[in-house]
Structure formats: structure tokens, C-alpha cells
Amino acid sequence: MKESKKLRFLDRTLGSFICFIFSRLHFFRPKGRGPVKNILLIELFEMGVATMLNPTVEYIHQKIENPNIYCITLEGMKNSWKRLNVIPDENIYAISGKNLFSFCTSLVKQIHELRKKKIDLILDFELFMRIPAMISFMIKSKYRAGFYKYELEGLYRGSFYDFKCSFNQNTHISKNFLAITKTALNFEYEYPNYKGNVSSLELNPPKYYPNPILNKKVKDKIKEVYPEYESNKIIVIAPDVGGNLAIRNYPKENFVKVARSLLDEYQDHLIILCGTRADFNTCAYIKERVANNRCLNFAGKTSLDELFELIHIAELLISNDNGPVHFAAIVQTRTLALFSTDSPFMYGPLGKKCVILYSFYHCSPCISAFNHKHSKCRNNLCLQTIKPETVIEHVKKMLKDQVNYGTINNTIPYL
């Protein structure tokens, strides 16, 4: 939905105008007073980013006794929020992302419902889109907080936040989220905010609690496809980011070479290709060319809960920069992440068992908060330059724990 050209156009044009009007109306709004108890988090579009908000939720609980935390997100992200177990299911409000009409109608409905909750504080974690800012204005609350442009050119989305915070493109997104939260909960009015340090020690992923029933269900599904499965070790590969951000995809032929080599090297291992139904053809292409019955196509065959458990029982995950690398951080599975258009220093997984491969091309990252994560690049040489042999070498080292976790290219810490 975020990639919709219509939505982007409306956000840039009509959204800017509406934010200007809301900013004028904000002058007549009574200044917020009183304690904060009911908090709404706005995070609409990013599946992996929901994981990055766990440190924020932990901080809220440290500062406020028994807070009521709500979230508004897209329908497609709702299950991710539910799986994290950081907010009660009934407090997650979802907006339809099927098309622009359903988006608008469901948005009006959810705004109406949230206005009944007597929200004290809205924390808008979206990166300079105007639509989330407008949502924060339309939901009645004592206080609003979000990223503010200060002296940056462009990126206008009004001036109706009570607590403004700068966006730091040189630090991790979780730290940026925590900076907004600390600014608001500590009633900071410095210019610019946040004037303080955010420690990497505060960046903890959500906890995962294995489910024996779910574990058996996943293993039974593996046996259905590969009847010889008993205690084989598993390497999961997530080869397709999806149509919206296909520029993040490592070449399919390279995944074929990686899978073939690993299956030849590790005769007791299975390789399971995972993804949604939309990723089925990519996984089928890889499976067909690997031509080994120990390479299984599980795209579209698991629920989100089952995908978590599959990654949990795996020995290692290989993935593009996508949701699964953040899921692996939660379940504490070794992860080799292939980054390209996004900065690993900003979006690297929070877990302690990840190594990121990144080429440090001058043009990368080409998507950021400052272009609303939109790039016209159609030739991701920054990712293509990572050779299959490099991936294979790192996998072998990781399976022996002979790497420096939490690093880029096994050398540079990213948190």
C-alpha cells in the first residue's frame, strides 16, 4: 500500500496542504495537561519495524505503571504485532490495505474507535509521511509526538506535535524510536530533541516462547514434503522480499548456487525455502534448478506462527533484508542477512546472532526516510556484487560459530 503511486501523490500534495491547515488549527488547541496512561503507537507500513519497537514498549512500562498501549497499523502487519506479544491483541487496530478506497474507509472507522479510548499520548513512528501525522491530529489526545524536520529542506508535515524529535540517519531505527519516546515521556522541550544518549544495551528484541504443539505441526509439515525427515538439521532461505521492494532481492541464480553447494557439503541438512504465496514462483524456480529432494519449497505453506517456529528449529537463516531476519532475532537463530538498499547501521536485526553482508557501494543506501523509502534503482549491483562463494564461506563459519556476531562482513559492529 505504501508503494501506491496514488497514495504517494496524495500524501505529497493534498497531505502537505492538510498538514498546513492542521498546524493552524493546532494554535487554538488547549495545551495538554495531566499524566500519561493511554498511549497510541502509529506504525503503519513496515513488518520488521514492529520488532524494532520492542525497546520502546519496554521503556514505556519502565516509566508508567500499568500503561494501556494501543497500536494502529495496516491489516497486513496486524499478525506481526500479535505474534510479538508486546501489546494486547484487542488493542491492535488495523487499516485495510487492499486499495485506496478501503484504506480511507477503514481508516475513518478506526479513528472513530480510537477517539473513544481517551488517548493521552500519540507516538507517531512513521518517517515523514503526512498521512500518519494527519491520523495523529484526528485522534483526540492530550499530547502528540513524532519526527520533526527542524532545518531540513522539504519533508514538511506540519508543526502540530507537542513533542518534536529529530531523525538521526546515522543511528539505528530503534534508537530513533526510543528518542521520540524519551522526549515525550520526559516532557523534553529542547531544540532540537532528543538531547541525550540512547544506549545499545536498551535494544532488546521481544522474547520468544516455543510452543511444543506448533513445533510438532511444523515438523509434520516437513515430513509431508520430505518423508525421510527425522532429525535433519535445517537451513532456511527467504529468497524474495516481494513486489514492493524487489530491488532488495539477491539474484535467484546466486541462491541456486548457494543451495546446491550447501546441500553437497552438508549431506544431513535440509534447505527450506520460505515466503508468502506471492513468493511461490521464486522458490519454485530455485528448487527446480537446485534439483535436490532435500531442497523444499514452503512458500505459502506456513502461517506466521509456523514461520516463527520453522526459523526457531532451523540451524541458520539466509535472507534478504526483510521481515524474516527480524523474526530470527526474536527466536535467536543464527542469521546471514544480505543488505543492499537500506543501511544495516539503521535496520540491522536486534538479535545477537546475525552477520550482515553489505558491499558499501557509494549509492547505497538509496532508500531512506528522506525519500520515503522510494528508489528508482532497477539494477542492484550493490547486492549482485556479493558472490555466492562469499555467502557460502560465511555460512560455513557461522555453523561453527567462528564469526563475530552483530557485525557487517564479520568485522564492523552495526549496533
N, C-alpha and C positions, 0 to 999 in steps of 0.2 A: 504493500500500500504506500509506503514511503517513497517508492520509486515511481509512483504515478506522476506523469508529466502534468496532468491537470491539477493534482494536489500541490505539486511544487509551484506551479504558476500561481495558483490561488494563494498559496502561503506567502509568496514573494510580493504579490501585488495587493490583493484585497487584504491579506493578513497584515501587511505593513500599515495600511490605512486604518484598519480596525484597531490595531495596537496604539496608533496615534490618538484615536478617539478615546480609547480606554484610559490612556495616560492623562488626558484632560479631565476625564471623569474622576480619576483617582484623587485629584486635588480636593474634591468635595467629600471624599470618604472619611468617616471618623477614624482617628488613629487607633490601632489595635491596642487593647489593654487586657491584662489578666494572664493567668497561667496557660500553659500549653498541655493539652491532654490528648486531643484527637488530631491525628496527623495524616495527611494525604500525600502519597508519593505519586508523581506523574512520570511514567517511563513507558512510552508507547511502543516503540518500534524494534528494539534490539533484544534478541533472545539471550545472548551471552551476558548482556549488561545487567540483567536481573541478578545474576550471580555476583556481579561486582557491587551490588547494593547491600550485600550482607553486612559488611563492616558498618555501614550507615545504620542499619536496623539495630545492630548490637550497640552502637553508640547511643541511639535513642533510648534503648532500655537502660543504659547506664545513667542517663541524665534524668529520665522521667520514670516514676514508679507506675507500673501497670498502664502503659500508654495504649491507646486504641489506634492502631496503624491500619490505614486503608491504602489501596493502590488502584490506579486506573491505567489500563494497558489495552493493547489490541487483543481480539479474541484468539489469534494465533499464538500469542505469548502467555495466555492465561495458564495453560498446563505447566509451563516452565515455572511460573510463580508458585503454583500449587505444589509442585514437586520439591521446591526449596524448603517448604515448611517454615518460612520466616514470618508469614502473615496468615491469619485465619482465612480459610477458603471463602467464607461468606463475605470477607472484606475486600475481595478482589473483584473489581468492576471492569468488564470487558466491552470494548467497542468493536463492532463488526468491521472487517477489513475487506469484504467481498468486492465492493465498488464504492464510488464516491457517494452515491445516494444512501446506501445502507450505513456508510460511515457517519454521515451527517445525522441521520435519523436516530441511530443508536447512541450517538454522542449526546444529542439533546436529552434522550431518556436517562442516560447515566448521570449527566449533570443535574437533572431534576432530582434523582435519587440521592446523590451525594450532598446536595444542598440541605437535605433533611438531617444529615449527620452532625450538623453543628461543628464543622471543621474549625480547629483553632489555627493550624499551620499547614500551608501547602508548600511542599518541596518539589519544585519543577526541575527534573534532572535532564530534560531534553536539551540538545546543544544548539541553541539559537533558532530553532524553528518557531514560527509565530503561533501556530495552532495550539501547542501545549500552553504557551503563555496566555492565549485567549481563554483556554479552558480554566486556567488558574484564576483569571479575573471573574469568570462567570459563576464559579462555585464560591459561594459566600464563605469567607473565613476571616479570622482576626488578622492573620499575617500571611504574607506570601514571600517565598524566597526562590531565587534562581540565578542562572548565569547572566552577567551583565557585560556589555561591550566596553564600558568606560571610554577610553580614547580610540578604540579600534574603529576603522572606517567600515561602513556598512554594518551588516548583522543587526540592524535595528529591529527591536521587538518591544518597544515601549519602555516606560520608566515607572511601571506601577508595582514593582516588587518593593516590599518593605525592607527586605534584607537582600542586598546585591552582593554577588561574589564573582571575582574574575575567573576566567577559564584559563588554566595553565596547560598549554600544549606540550610542555616539556616534562610532565609528570603523569603518573598512572591515573586512569579514569576513576578508580576507586578513591584515590586521594582527592580528586576534584569533587566527587560526590560528598565525601566527608567534610571538605572545606565549606560547601554550602550548608551542610547540616550543623556544623560547629558555629558558623556565622549566625544562623538563625536561633539555635537553642541557647547560645550565649549572648544573644542580643548585641551583636557586634555591629557598629555603625562606622567603622573605619573606612578610609578611602585610599586605595581600593582594598577590599577584603579578599582573602582571609589573611590577616597578619599573624601568622603562626605556622608552626611545623605540623605536618601530618606524617606520623611515623609508619614505616612499612610493617612494623610489629602489630599495627592495628588492622592489617589487611588479611583477615581470615575468611576462607570460603565457608559456606554452610556445611554442617555436619551431615553425614550420610549414615543411615541405619539400614543395613542389609535385611532383606526380607526372605526367609527360607522358602516360602511358598512361591514367591516371584522367581527366586533362584532356580527352583525346580522347573518352573514353567519355561524359563528361557532355555535351560538345558534340554528339556523335552523338545522344544522347537528346533534346536540344533540337531538332535537325533533324528527328527523327521526328515531333515535335509541330508544329513550325513549319519547313517545308522551305526557306523563303526565308532562313533564318538563315545569315549569313556572319560578319560582324564587328560585328554589332549590339551596342551596349552594353546591359548588363543591370542592372535594379533588382530585387532580391529582396525580397519581402514575406513575413514569417512572421506570419500573422494570428490564429493560435489557440494558446493556451497549453495547452489540453486540459481535460478534465472536472474534474480535481482542483483546479485553480486558475483556473476560468473567470472569476473576479472580476477577473483581470488583463487580460481581453480588451478591446481597443479596439473600439467598435461596428463591426459589419460594414459598415453603410451608410456610415460615415465612410471606411473603407478603399476602398469603391467610388468615393467622390468623389475620394479621393487618386489612385487608379489612373487614373481617367478623365482627370483634369487633367494628370497627368504624361505620359500617352500622347499627349494632344493637344499638349502643349508640346514633347515630345522625339520627333519622328517616326521616329528611327532606333533608339529604345530598345525593348527588350522588358521586360515585367514578369512575373516568375516567382513564383508563389505556392507556398511550400514548407511542408512539415509531414509528419506521420506519416499512416498510413491513417485514423486516427481524426479527422484534421483535413480529410479529403477534402470532406465536405459543406460546411464553412465556405468552403473555397477554391472549390468549385463555385458556391456562391451568389454569391461576389464576381465570379468570372469571367463568369457568366451576365449579371449586371447591368452589368458594365463594357462588355460587348458589343463587344469589340475582339479581333481574332485575334492581336494582339501581347501579350495577357494570357494566360499559360499556367498551367495547374493541374498542379503537380508533387507534390502531396501524396501520399505513399506510393509515389512513383516513384524515390526515391533511397535508397541505403544511407547510413549515417552518413558514410563516407569520401567518397561522392559529394556529400553535402550540404556538407561542408567545401570541396570543390573548387568547387562551384557558387557558394558565398559568396565564395571566393577570386577567381574570374573576374568576379564582379559589380562594378559601379562603386559600388554602395551597397546597404545592407541597411536596411529599415524593419521594426521588430519590437517586439512587446510585451516586457515583462520576462520573458525566457525563455532557454533554452539557446542559441539562435542568436546572441544579442548577444555571448555569451562566445566562441562559435566564431569570430565575426567579429573579435574582439580578437586571436585566435590567428593568423588569416590576414591580419590588418592591412587589413581592408576598412572603408571609411567606414560608420558605423552611426548611425542615428537611432533611439534607444530610447525607448519610451513607458512610463514608470514610473507606478505607482499605489499599490498596497497595500504594497509594500516600499520601504524607504528607499534612494534612489540613493546616498546617502553611505556606505551599508553594502554594497550589492550592485552598484554600478556596475561596468561591464566594466573590465578592467585595461588594455585597449589604449589607444593614443594617438590614435585616430581616431573617437571617439564623442562625440556630443552627446545629452544626455538631456532629454526634455520631461517636466516634472513640475509639478503645479498647486499644491503646498504647501498643500493643504487641512488643516485642523486635525485631522481624523480620520485622516489618512494620515501614516505607515504604520499600517495596522490589523492587520497580521500581523508577528510578531516572535518572538524567542527566548522571550519571556515568556508567550506564549500558544501555544507550539509551532506557530507559523505557521498558526493556525486562526482564521478570522474568519467571523462570520455575516452580514457585509455582502452584500447582494444588489443593491445599486444603486451602482455605482462612479462616482459623479458626479465624483470626482477625476480620472478618466480621460476621461469623456464631455465634460468641460468643455474639453479640448484640441481646438480646432476643426480640421477638415480643412485650412482655409486656413493655419493655423499650421504644420501638418506640411508642406504643400506649399512654403511660404515657406522653411522650414529646409532642405528637400531641395535647392531651387534654389541656396541659398547654399553648401551642402556640396559640390555638384557643381562649384562654382567655388572651393572651399577658402576661402570667405570667412566662416569661423566660428572660434570659439575651441574647439578640441577639448578633451575632458576636462572639459567643463563641463555644468552644468544650465541649460537655457534660454539657452544661448550666453553665460552671464555668470558663474555661480558654479562654481568648481572643486569636483569631488566627491571627489578623492583627496588 
